[in-house]
Amino acid sequence: MDKSFHTYINKEEMAKELAADIAKLAQEAILQRGVFSLFLSGGSSPRLLHQLLAKNEQSPPIDWSKVHLFWGDERVVAKEHKESNFGAACHDLVDEITIPKENVFPMVLAGESGEEAAARYERVLQDHLEKNGQFDLVILGVGTDGHTASLFPGTEALEVKGQLVTTGYAPESASIRERVTLTYEAFMKAENVYFLIAGAGKAEVLKALQSEGEQAPYPSAKVKAKERLVFHLDGETLGEL
């Protein structure tokens, strides 16, 4: 696995460069296998990226009819809830592009419990792997506590093996605790895993990820990809180091 750190002047430059990179990855995957599988991240960091992807001004442009959209984690809430990752992505990206409805795979459906959603999504992802052999790109964020997706420090989700999807719980301080999340095993099925690390309060985590690697005491440090693990860092975060 190739591991690298890419730095940018600010989050705007990062989003622009990432959008261009994703367009190239999509073109390559579609030429090779006829489909590009993209896992979106929640939180505030990727929203500018989603908005740029929606404009589809990259060269080459993305053929959204050949893209399958998935998510890395989700709160067990309705799409209309203000904290729904799927709802935010629909606002910024999904509703702005021409993509077949059957190519969009929300992690939690209306009325599902966390356990039901995790079991269904496990079947969805296993079916994709059977047909395509891999995931192309998983985008992740990092929290100030070092969590990624909904893999939080000290939780049972960190120890799950033999599954691509599991349920999880955020700390008590979170307004919505119940989550559905990818596992470490899911990341290892991805050709590329990109971390987007933007915003204040993450300097300590970033420093540990750079200096200690997998030994850093954070869930995000344990992520491995099939081929490429890339950390994309914005200037604001770096400015705290």
Disulfide bonds with the S-S distance in Angstrom:
none
